[in-house]
Amino acid sequence: MIFNTAIIGAGASGMACAMRLNSTDTAILEVNETIAKKVAISGGGKCNITNRYMDSSHFLGNNDFIKNALKKFNEKDLLNTLKKNNIEPILNPKIVKGTYFCKSSKEILEFYAKNTTKCKKLLNQKVIDVDYIDEFFVIKTNTSMVKTKNLIVASGGLSYPSLGSSDIGFYIAKKFNHPIKTLQPALVGFTVQKEQFWFKDLSGLSIDVRISLKDKTLEGSLLFAHKGISGPVVLSSSLYWDKGQISVDFMPHHSIKKFIHSKQTISNALPLPKRFISSFLKSIKLEDKPLSSLSKDEITLLSTIHNYSFAPAGNFGYTKAEVTKGGVDTAYIDENMQSTLQKGLYFIGEVLDVTGELGGYNLQWAITSGYICGSHINKTL
C-alpha cells in the first residue's frame, strides 16, 4: 500500500491531523481495534477537552515552541470548531479551574470519525519498524507494509500501557537521530517514605491544599491514597517534580494565627477534617489540646501545617500516569511539527517533549499540534 501521508496513532493528535487532511491518500495506522481509546476514557468519560486559561505557563517544554503553536490554534479555535459540529463543551471548574468538559467522550469520537471518512483506517496494526528507502518511508507492521511520502508520528507516550501504548514513537525518533528528553510518568500520584506513612491512615480523604515545589505553586484537591497521595493538585505537581522536597500547605486559606487564642481544642477549632488533624498531630507528636494553652514552641510545631515539607519516595508509575513527561526534543522540530533532520517526518502530540498540567491542557496540545501538522501538509500537496 502506498500513500502520500501515513499517521502512526489514531489518538487525539493523530485524528486531529487526519481531519485536516481527510483524503483517500492518507492512512491512519492504529494498534487498537478502535480509534482514540485514551480520549474515550479522558475526564472520566466526559473528555476534558480544553481549558479557558490556555497558555504556555501551564506546560513543561520549550516555552517559545509551545506559545507559537498555541497562537495558531488555541482553545477558542477548538471550541469554535466543535460548535460548528454541534458540540458545546461546558465549563466545569470543580476539578481543575477553567476546564471544559463534553457531555460525553462519545461526542469527540464521533467528531473524529465524521471528519475523517476519506482516510484509510488501518486498525489492529502494530508498527514494528520504519525505514527510509528511495524517498519513501517504509512502515512494517505486524500484518502489512505501508509506503508513504510523509510520515506523522502520533503514537503518544508510555502511559496507559493497557490501552496499547508503546515506545515505537521514540524508537522511530532515535532511528532518525532525534534526541529524546528523559521520559518519566507524569500527572501521577506520589508514593511516600516511612516518615509519611501516616498518610495511608487517611486513605480516601480529600482536602484542598497548596503545593510548592521549585518555582511552582499549585492549589487544588489532594487525595490521600493507600500508596501515598493523589488528586488533581498532586497530579499537576508531579509534572514539575524531579526528586527532592515538596511543601504542602494543608490549610491554605486560613492562618494558624487566627486560632491561637481559641479555647477550643486544635481538632475542634481548625477548619479541617478531624480525621486529618488527629493523624497530623500524631505525626508531629503534639497533643490535641486548647490552642490558647500552646507554648511558643508548640505553636511553631503546629504551624508546619502550612509548610509540611517532605520528599516523595517516587510515583505510581506509567500504569497510573495520565501522560509521559519528556519526549522528542523540540529543538529539532520546526514550527510545522516537521523534523529538521529528515524531510517529510513529523512528530505531534504526547511523543514530543511538551507536557501540560491536568485540566484539558494535554488534549489541547494534541489537537493543536495535529492541526498545525495537517494544515502544513495540505499546503504542500
GUVO-804787 format. One record per residue: residue in three letters; x, y, z of N, C-alpha, C in turn. Coordinates in steps of 0.1 Angstrom, whole numbers. Example, Ala and Ser with C-alpha at 12.3 -4.5 7.8 and 13.67 -1.06 7.14 Angstrom:
// GUVO-804787
(ALA (132 -57 78) (123 -45 78) (132 -33 78))
(SER (128 -22 71) (137 -11 71) (129 0 79))
//
This chain:
// GUVO-804787
(MET (8 -12 0) (0 0 0) (9 12 0))
(ILE (6 22 -9) (13 34 -10) (4 46 -7))
(PHE (8 55 1) (1 67 4) (9 80 4))
(ASN (3 91 3) (10 104 4) (14 106 18))
(THR (5 103 27) (7 106 42) (2 94 50))
(ALA (10 90 60) (6 79 69) (8 85 83))
(ILE (-2 82 91) (-2 87 105) (-1 75 114))
(ILE (9 74 123) (10 63 132) (4 68 145))
(GLY (-8 62 148) (-15 66 160) (-28 73 157))
(ALA (-40 67 162) (-53 73 160) (-58 79 173))
(GLY (-49 86 180) (-53 92 192) (-57 107 189))
(ALA (-57 115 200) (-62 129 198) (-54 137 188))
(SER (-41 136 188) (-33 143 178) (-33 137 164))
(GLY (-33 124 163) (-33 118 150) (-47 120 143))
(MET (-58 120 151) (-71 122 145) (-73 137 141))
(ALA (-67 146 149) (-68 160 146) (-61 163 133))
(CYS (-49 157 131) (-42 158 119) (-49 152 107))
(ALA (-55 140 109) (-62 133 98) (-74 142 94))
(MET (-80 149 103) (-92 157 99) (-88 168 90))
(ARG (-76 174 92) (-71 184 83) (-68 179 69))
(LEU (-65 166 68) (-61 160 55) (-73 154 49))
(ASN (-80 145 56) (-92 138 51) (-92 135 36))
(SER (-83 127 32) (-82 123 18) (-79 108 17))
(THR (-82 102 6) (-80 88 3) (-65 85 3))
(ASP (-57 95 2) (-43 93 1) (-36 94 15))
(THR (-45 93 25) (-40 94 39) (-43 81 46))
(ALA (-34 75 53) (-36 62 60) (-34 65 75))
(ILE (-42 59 84) (-40 60 98) (-38 46 103))
(LEU (-26 44 109) (-23 31 115) (-25 31 130))
(GLU (-34 22 135) (-37 22 149) (-35 8 155))
(VAL (-29 7 166) (-26 -6 172) (-39 -12 178))
(ASN (-48 -4 182) (-61 -9 188) (-71 -12 177))
(GLU (-82 -18 182) (-93 -22 172) (-102 -10 170))
(THR (-101 1 178) (-109 13 176) (-100 25 178))
(ILE (-105 37 173) (-97 49 174) (-99 56 188))
(ALA (-89 64 191) (-90 73 203) (-94 66 216))
(LYS (-88 55 219) (-92 48 232) (-89 57 244))
(LYS (-78 64 244) (-75 72 256) (-84 84 257))
(VAL (-88 90 245) (-97 101 245) (-111 96 251))
(ALA (-114 84 248) (-127 78 253) (-128 78 268))
(ILE (-117 76 275) (-118 75 290) (-114 88 297))
(SER (-109 98 289) (-105 111 295) (-116 118 302))
(GLY (-112 124 313) (-122 132 320) (-133 123 326))
(GLY (-130 111 329) (-140 102 335) (-151 98 325))
(GLY (-147 98 312) (-157 95 301) (-164 107 296))
(LYS (-160 119 301) (-167 132 296) (-157 141 289))
(CYS (-145 136 287) (-135 143 279) (-132 158 283))
(ASN (-122 160 291) (-118 173 295) (-110 179 283))
(ILE (-117 185 274) (-112 188 261) (-102 200 260))
(THR (-104 210 268) (-95 222 268) (-97 230 281))
(ASN (-90 241 281) (-91 250 293) (-91 264 289))
(ARG (-100 272 296) (-101 286 292) (-89 294 295))
(TYR (-80 289 304) (-67 296 307) (-55 291 300))
(MET (-58 287 287) (-47 281 279) (-36 290 276))
(ASP (-24 288 281) (-12 295 277) (0 286 281))
(SER (12 290 276) (24 282 278) (28 280 292))
(SER (24 288 301) (28 287 315) (23 274 322))
(HIS (13 268 316) (7 255 321) (14 243 315))
(PHE (25 245 308) (32 234 301) (46 233 305))
(LEU (52 221 304) (66 219 306) (71 216 292))
(GLY (82 223 288) (87 222 275) (93 235 271))
(ASN (97 236 258) (102 249 253) (91 259 252))
(ASN (92 270 260) (81 280 261) (78 286 247))
(ASP (88 290 240) (85 297 227) (78 287 217))
(PHE (83 275 217) (77 265 208) (62 263 211))
(ILE (59 262 224) (45 259 228) (37 272 225))
(LYS (42 284 229) (35 296 227) (32 299 212))
(ASN (41 296 204) (39 299 189) (28 289 183))
(ALA (29 277 188) (19 267 184) (5 271 188))
(LEU (3 275 201) (-10 279 206) (-15 292 199))
(LYS (-7 300 194) (-11 312 186) (-18 307 173))
(LYS (-14 296 168) (-20 291 155) (-34 284 157))
(PHE (-35 278 169) (-48 271 171) (-49 269 186))
(ASN (-57 278 192) (-59 278 207) (-72 272 211))
(GLU (-76 274 224) (-88 269 230) (-100 275 223))
(LYS (-100 288 219) (-111 294 213) (-113 288 199))
(ASP (-102 286 192) (-104 280 178) (-110 266 180))
(LEU (-105 258 190) (-111 245 192) (-125 245 195))
(LEU (-129 254 205) (-143 255 209) (-152 259 197))
(ASN (-147 268 188) (-155 273 177) (-156 261 167))
(THR (-146 254 165) (-146 242 156) (-156 232 161))
(LEU (-156 229 174) (-166 220 179) (-180 225 178))
(LYS (-182 238 180) (-195 244 179) (-201 242 165))
(LYS (-193 243 155) (-197 241 141) (-201 227 139))
(ASN (-197 218 148) (-200 204 147) (-211 200 157))
(ASN (-218 210 162) (-228 208 172) (-224 202 185))
(ILE (-211 205 189) (-206 201 202) (-202 213 210))
(GLU (-208 215 222) (-206 226 230) (-202 222 244))
(PRO (-189 221 246) (-183 217 259) (-188 227 270))
(ILE (-189 222 282) (-194 230 293) (-182 233 303))
(LEU (-181 246 307) (-171 249 317) (-175 243 330))
(ASN (-166 235 335) (-168 228 348) (-155 229 357))
(PRO (-153 239 365) (-141 241 372) (-140 233 386))
(LYS (-149 224 388) (-150 217 401) (-137 209 403))
(ILE (-131 203 393) (-119 195 395) (-106 204 393))
(VAL (-106 211 381) (-95 220 378) (-101 232 372))
(LYS (-96 244 377) (-101 257 373) (-100 258 357))
(GLY (-111 263 352) (-111 266 337) (-113 254 328))
(THR (-116 242 333) (-117 230 324) (-130 229 317))
(TYR (-130 226 304) (-142 224 296) (-144 209 295))
(PHE (-156 204 297) (-159 190 296) (-170 189 285))
(CYS (-170 178 278) (-181 174 268) (-192 167 276))
(LYS (-203 166 270) (-214 158 276) (-209 143 277))
(SER (-202 139 267) (-196 125 267) (-185 125 257))
(SER (-175 117 260) (-163 115 251) (-168 110 238))
(LYS (-179 103 238) (-185 98 225) (-187 109 215))
(GLU (-190 121 219) (-191 132 210) (-179 135 202))
(ILE (-167 134 209) (-154 136 203) (-151 125 193))
(LEU (-153 113 197) (-151 101 189) (-159 102 176))
(GLU (-171 106 177) (-180 107 165) (-175 119 157))
(PHE (-170 130 163) (-165 141 156) (-153 137 148))
(TYR (-144 129 154) (-132 124 146) (-136 116 135))
(ALA (-145 106 137) (-149 97 127) (-156 104 115))
(LYS (-165 113 118) (-173 120 108) (-164 128 99))
(ASN (-153 133 104) (-145 142 96) (-132 136 91))
(THR (-132 122 91) (-120 115 86) (-125 103 77))
(THR (-137 105 71) (-143 94 64) (-135 89 51))
(LYS (-127 99 46) (-120 96 34) (-107 89 37))
(CYS (-102 90 49) (-89 84 53) (-90 69 54))
(LYS (-79 62 51) (-79 48 52) (-75 44 66))
(LYS (-84 39 74) (-81 35 88) (-76 20 88))
(LEU (-64 18 92) (-58 5 93) (-57 2 108))
(LEU (-67 -6 113) (-67 -9 127) (-60 -22 130))
(ASN (-57 -24 143) (-50 -36 148) (-36 -37 141))
(GLN (-30 -26 138) (-17 -25 132) (-6 -21 141))
(LYS (2 -31 146) (13 -27 155) (25 -24 146))
(VAL (30 -12 147) (41 -8 139) (54 -14 145))
(ILE (62 -21 137) (73 -28 142) (86 -20 138))
(ASP (86 -14 126) (99 -7 122) (95 2 111))
(VAL (104 12 109) (103 22 98) (116 24 92))
(ASP (117 24 79) (129 27 72) (126 38 61))
(TYR (137 44 56) (135 54 46) (143 49 34))
(ILE (135 46 23) (142 40 11) (136 47 -1))
(ASP (145 52 -9) (142 58 -22) (130 69 -21))
(GLU (132 78 -11) (123 89 -9) (109 85 -3))
(PHE (109 73 2) (96 68 8) (99 63 22))
(PHE (90 65 31) (91 59 44) (84 45 43))
(VAL (91 35 47) (85 21 46) (82 17 60))
(ILE (69 15 63) (64 11 76) (61 -4 76))
(LYS (68 -11 85) (65 -25 87) (56 -27 99))
(THR (44 -34 97) (36 -37 108) (35 -52 110))
(ASN (27 -56 120) (25 -70 123) (19 -78 112))
(THR (12 -71 103) (5 -78 92) (7 -72 78))
(SER (13 -61 77) (15 -55 63) (27 -45 62))
(MET (28 -40 50) (38 -30 47) (32 -18 41))
(VAL (35 -6 46) (29 7 40) (41 16 36))
(LYS (39 22 24) (49 32 20) (43 45 19))
(THR (50 56 23) (44 69 24) (55 80 21))
(LYS (50 91 15) (59 102 13) (61 110 26))
(ASN (50 112 34) (50 119 46) (47 109 58))
(LEU (55 109 68) (52 101 80) (50 110 92))
(ILE (38 108 98) (35 115 110) (34 106 122))
(VAL (43 108 132) (44 100 144) (35 106 155))
(ALA (24 100 157) (14 105 167) (11 93 177))
(SER (21 86 180) (19 74 188) (18 75 203))
(GLY (19 88 208) (18 90 222) (30 86 230))
(GLY (27 85 244) (38 82 253) (37 68 258))
(LEU (42 66 270) (43 53 276) (32 50 287))
(SER (24 61 290) (13 59 300) (2 51 294))
(TYR (-6 45 303) (-17 37 300) (-13 25 290))
(PRO (-4 17 295) (0 5 286) (-12 -4 283))
(SER (-22 -4 292) (-34 -12 290) (-42 -8 277))
(LEU (-39 4 273) (-46 9 261) (-37 8 248))
(GLY (-26 1 249) (-18 -2 238) (-6 8 236))
(SER (-3 16 246) (8 25 244) (22 17 243))
(SER (31 23 236) (44 17 235) (55 27 232))
(ASP (67 23 230) (78 32 228) (81 34 213))
(ILE (72 30 204) (75 30 190) (79 44 185))
(GLY (72 54 190) (74 68 185) (89 72 189))
(PHE (93 68 201) (107 72 205) (117 64 197))
(TYR (113 51 194) (122 43 186) (124 49 172))
(ILE (113 53 166) (114 60 153) (123 72 153))
(ALA (120 80 164) (128 93 165) (143 90 166))
(LYS (146 81 175) (161 77 176) (167 72 163))
(LYS (159 65 156) (163 59 143) (167 70 133))
(PHE (160 81 134) (163 93 125) (171 103 133))
(ASN (178 99 143) (188 107 150) (182 119 158))
(HIS (170 117 163) (164 127 171) (167 124 186))
(PRO (172 134 193) (175 133 208) (161 132 215))
(ILE (161 124 226) (149 122 234) (152 127 248))
(LYS (144 137 252) (145 141 266) (140 130 275))
(THR (146 129 287) (143 118 296) (128 116 298))
(LEU (124 104 297) (110 100 298) (106 96 313))
(GLN (95 102 318) (91 99 331) (75 99 332))
(PRO (69 91 341) (55 92 343) (51 106 348))
(ALA (40 112 343) (36 125 348) (20 125 349))
(LEU (16 135 357) (1 135 361) (-2 122 368))
(VAL (6 120 378) (5 107 385) (7 110 400))
(GLY (2 101 409) (3 102 423) (17 99 428))
(PHE (20 104 440) (33 102 447) (32 91 457))
(THR (42 82 457) (44 73 468) (52 80 479))
(VAL (51 75 491) (57 82 503) (68 74 510))
(GLN (76 80 517) (86 74 526) (81 71 540))
(LYS (88 64 548) (83 59 561) (78 70 569))
(GLU (84 82 569) (80 93 577) (66 98 574))
(GLN (61 95 562) (48 99 558) (38 88 557))
(PHE (41 77 563) (32 65 563) (19 68 570))
(TRP (19 79 578) (6 83 584) (-4 87 574))
(PHE (0 91 562) (-9 95 551) (-18 83 548))
(LYS (-13 71 549) (-21 59 545) (-33 57 554))
(ASP (-32 61 566) (-43 60 575) (-55 69 571))
(LEU (-52 79 562) (-62 88 558) (-68 84 544))
(SER (-65 72 539) (-69 68 526) (-84 71 523))
(GLY (-86 78 512) (-100 81 508) (-104 95 511))
(LEU (-96 102 520) (-99 115 524) (-93 126 515))
(SER (-101 136 512) (-97 146 502) (-98 160 509))
(ILE (-87 168 507) (-87 182 513) (-81 191 503))
(ASP (-85 204 503) (-79 214 495) (-65 219 501))
(VAL (-55 219 492) (-42 223 497) (-35 232 487))
(ARG (-23 237 491) (-14 244 482) (-1 237 482))
(ILE (4 233 471) (17 226 470) (27 235 463))
(SER (39 236 469) (50 244 464) (62 235 461))
(LEU (68 236 449) (80 229 446) (87 237 435))
(LYS (100 238 437) (109 246 428) (103 260 427))
(ASP (100 264 414) (94 278 413) (79 277 410))
(LYS (73 266 413) (58 264 410) (50 263 423))
(THR (39 269 423) (29 268 434) (15 265 428))
(LEU (9 254 433) (-3 249 427) (-13 247 438))
(GLU (-26 250 435) (-37 247 445) (-47 238 440))
(GLY (-53 230 448) (-64 221 444) (-66 210 454))
(SER (-73 200 450) (-77 189 459) (-66 178 459))
(LEU (-62 175 472) (-53 164 474) (-61 152 480))
(LEU (-58 140 474) (-65 128 479) (-55 119 485))
(PHE (-57 115 498) (-49 105 504) (-52 92 499))
(ALA (-42 84 495) (-44 71 489) (-37 60 497))
(HIS (-40 48 494) (-33 37 502) (-18 37 499))
(LYS (-14 41 487) (1 40 484) (8 54 486))
(GLY (0 64 489) (6 78 490) (-4 89 489))
(ILE (-2 98 479) (-12 109 477) (-14 110 462))
(SER (-26 114 459) (-31 117 445) (-40 129 445))
(GLY (-49 129 436) (-58 141 434) (-52 151 425))
(PRO (-61 160 419) (-57 169 409) (-45 177 411))
(VAL (-43 183 423) (-32 192 426) (-19 183 426))
(VAL (-20 171 431) (-8 162 432) (-4 158 417))
(LEU (-14 155 409) (-11 151 395) (-4 162 388))
(SER (-9 174 389) (-2 185 382) (12 188 388))
(SER (13 186 401) (26 188 408) (37 178 403))
(SER (32 166 400) (41 156 395) (49 160 382))
(LEU (42 169 375) (48 174 362) (61 181 365))
(TYR (62 188 376) (74 196 379) (83 190 389))
(TRP (79 179 394) (88 172 405) (98 163 398))
(ASP (111 164 403) (121 156 398) (130 152 410))
(LYS (125 145 419) (132 141 432) (134 154 440))
(GLY (134 152 453) (136 163 462) (123 166 469))
(GLN (124 177 477) (113 181 486) (102 188 479))
(ILE (90 186 485) (78 194 481) (73 199 494))
(SER (65 210 494) (60 216 506) (45 217 504))
(VAL (37 212 514) (23 212 514) (17 221 524))
(ASP (8 230 520) (1 239 530) (-13 232 531))
(PHE (-16 226 542) (-28 218 544) (-40 228 547))
(MET (-37 240 550) (-48 250 553) (-45 263 546))
(PRO (-45 263 533) (-40 275 525) (-49 287 526))
(HIS (-61 286 530) (-70 298 531) (-73 303 545))
(HIS (-66 298 555) (-67 302 569) (-53 302 575))
(SER (-50 312 583) (-38 313 590) (-39 307 604))
(ILE (-30 299 608) (-30 293 622) (-30 304 632))
(LYS (-25 316 629) (-25 327 638) (-39 332 642))
(LYS (-49 329 633) (-63 333 636) (-68 325 648))
(PHE (-62 314 651) (-69 304 660) (-61 303 674))
(ILE (-49 309 675) (-41 306 686) (-46 311 700))
(HIS (-56 319 699) (-62 324 712) (-75 316 715))
(SER (-78 307 707) (-91 299 709) (-89 289 721))
(LYS (-100 288 728) (-100 279 740) (-105 265 736))
(GLN (-108 264 723) (-112 251 718) (-100 242 715))
(THR (-102 229 715) (-90 221 711) (-87 223 697))
(ILE (-75 219 693) (-70 220 679) (-80 214 669))
(SER (-84 202 672) (-93 194 663) (-106 201 662))
(ASN (-111 208 672) (-124 215 671) (-123 228 665))
(ALA (-112 235 666) (-110 249 662) (-106 250 647))
(LEU (-97 241 642) (-92 243 629) (-103 237 619))
(PRO (-104 245 607) (-114 241 597) (-109 230 588))
(LEU (-106 218 594) (-101 207 587) (-108 194 592))
(PRO (-109 184 584) (-115 171 590) (-107 166 602))
(LYS (-115 162 612) (-109 158 625) (-100 146 623))
(ARG (-104 138 613) (-96 126 610) (-82 130 605))
(PHE (-81 141 597) (-68 146 593) (-60 151 605))
(ILE (-67 160 612) (-60 167 623) (-54 156 633))
(SER (-62 146 636) (-57 136 646) (-45 129 641))
(SER (-44 126 628) (-32 119 622) (-21 129 621))
(PHE (-24 141 618) (-13 151 617) (-6 154 630))
(LEU (-15 155 641) (-9 158 654) (-1 146 659))
(LYS (-5 134 656) (3 123 660) (17 123 653))
(SER (16 127 640) (29 127 632) (39 137 637))
(ILE (34 148 643) (43 158 648) (45 158 663))
(LYS (38 147 669) (39 144 683) (34 156 692))
(LEU (22 161 688) (16 172 696) (2 167 701))
(GLU (-1 170 713) (-13 166 719) (-25 175 714))
(ASP (-37 170 713) (-48 177 709) (-54 184 721))
(LYS (-50 197 723) (-54 205 734) (-59 219 730))
(PRO (-64 227 739) (-68 240 736) (-57 248 730))
(LEU (-60 255 719) (-49 263 712) (-43 274 721))
(SER (-52 279 730) (-47 290 739) (-37 285 749))
(SER (-36 272 751) (-27 266 760) (-13 262 754))
(LEU (-12 264 741) (0 260 734) (12 269 738))
(SER (24 263 740) (36 271 742) (40 277 728))
(LYS (50 286 729) (56 292 716) (61 281 707))
(ASP (68 271 713) (74 260 705) (63 252 699))
(GLU (53 249 707) (42 241 702) (34 248 690))
(ILE (33 261 691) (27 269 680) (35 268 668))
(THR (48 269 669) (58 268 658) (56 254 652))
(LEU (55 244 660) (54 230 655) (40 228 648))
(LEU (30 234 653) (16 233 647) (16 240 634))
(SER (24 251 633) (24 259 621) (30 252 609))
(THR (36 241 611) (41 233 600) (29 227 591))
(ILE (17 229 596) (5 226 588) (5 234 576))
(HIS (12 246 576) (13 255 564) (24 252 555))
(ASN (34 245 560) (46 242 552) (52 228 555))
(TYR (43 218 554) (48 204 557) (56 199 545))
(SER (69 199 548) (79 195 537) (83 180 538))
(PHE (84 174 526) (89 160 526) (93 157 512))
(ALA (100 146 510) (105 142 497) (97 129 494))
(PRO (89 129 483) (82 117 479) (92 106 476))
(ALA (88 94 478) (96 82 475) (97 80 460))
(GLY (87 83 453) (86 81 439) (72 84 434))
(ASN (67 77 424) (54 79 419) (47 66 416))
(PHE (35 66 412) (27 54 409) (31 47 396))
(GLY (39 53 388) (44 46 376) (35 48 364))
(TYR (39 43 352) (32 45 340) (18 39 339))
(THR (15 29 347) (2 22 347) (-9 32 353))
(LYS (-4 41 361) (-14 51 367) (-12 65 361))
(ALA (-1 67 354) (2 81 349) (-8 84 337))
(GLU (-12 96 337) (-21 101 326) (-13 104 313))
(VAL (0 109 315) (8 113 304) (23 109 307))
(THR (31 111 297) (45 109 298) (53 122 296))
(LYS (61 125 306) (69 137 306) (82 134 298))
(GLY (87 144 291) (99 142 283) (94 139 269))
(GLY (103 135 260) (100 131 247) (109 136 236))
(VAL (105 136 224) (113 141 213) (116 156 214))
(ASP (129 158 215) (134 172 217) (129 182 206))
(THR (122 192 210) (116 201 201) (126 211 194))
(ALA (138 210 199) (149 218 192) (151 214 178))
(TYR (147 202 175) (149 196 161) (135 194 154))
(ILE (125 202 159) (112 202 152) (108 216 148))
(ASP (104 218 136) (101 232 132) (87 236 135))
(GLU (83 248 131) (70 253 136) (58 246 130))
(ASN (61 237 120) (50 229 113) (50 215 119))
(MET (58 212 129) (59 199 135) (68 190 127))
(GLN (75 195 117) (83 186 109) (98 186 114))
(SER (103 174 113) (117 172 117) (126 181 108))
(THR (136 187 115) (147 194 108) (158 185 103))
(LEU (157 172 107) (168 163 104) (164 153 93))
(GLN (150 152 90) (145 143 80) (133 149 74))
(LYS (134 153 61) (122 159 54) (111 149 54))
(GLY (99 154 56) (87 145 55) (84 137 68))
(LEU (92 139 78) (90 132 91) (84 142 101))
(TYR (73 139 107) (66 148 116) (64 141 130))
(PHE (64 149 140) (60 144 154) (50 153 160))
(ILE (39 147 165) (29 155 171) (24 149 184))
(GLY (17 157 193) (11 152 205) (21 148 216))
(GLU (17 138 223) (25 134 235) (39 129 233))
(VAL (42 125 221) (55 119 218) (66 131 219))
(LEU (61 143 217) (70 155 218) (73 158 233))
(ASP (84 165 235) (87 170 248) (79 182 252))
(VAL (66 180 253) (57 191 257) (46 184 265))
(THR (45 188 278) (35 182 287) (28 192 295))
(GLY (15 191 295) (6 201 302) (2 196 316))
(GLU (-3 206 323) (-9 202 336) (-23 195 334))
(LEU (-28 191 345) (-42 185 345) (-52 196 342))
(GLY (-62 192 334) (-73 202 331) (-75 205 317))
(GLY (-73 196 308) (-75 198 294) (-64 203 286))
(TYR (-52 206 292) (-41 211 285) (-34 202 276))
(ASN (-34 189 279) (-27 179 271) (-36 176 258))
(LEU (-49 175 260) (-57 173 248) (-57 185 239))
(GLN (-56 197 244) (-55 209 236) (-42 208 228))
(TRP (-31 204 235) (-18 203 228) (-18 193 217))
(ALA (-24 182 220) (-25 171 210) (-32 176 197))
(ILE (-44 183 200) (-52 187 188) (-45 199 181))
(THR (-39 208 189) (-32 219 183) (-20 214 174))
(SER (-12 206 179) (0 201 171) (-5 193 159))
(GLY (-16 185 160) (-21 178 149) (-27 187 138))
(TYR (-34 197 143) (-40 207 134) (-29 214 126))
(ILE (-18 218 132) (-7 225 126) (-1 216 115))
(CYS (2 204 119) (9 195 110) (0 192 98))
(GLY (-12 189 100) (-21 185 89) (-23 197 80))
(SER (-24 209 85) (-26 221 77) (-14 224 68))
(HIS (-2 221 74) (10 223 66) (11 213 55))
(ILE (9 201 58) (9 191 47) (-1 194 36))
(ASN (-13 198 40) (-23 202 30) (-17 213 20))
(LYS (-10 222 25) (-4 233 17) (6 228 7))
(THR (13 217 11) (24 211 2) (18 202 -9))
(LEU (6 198 -8) (0 189 -18) (-2 195 -31))
//
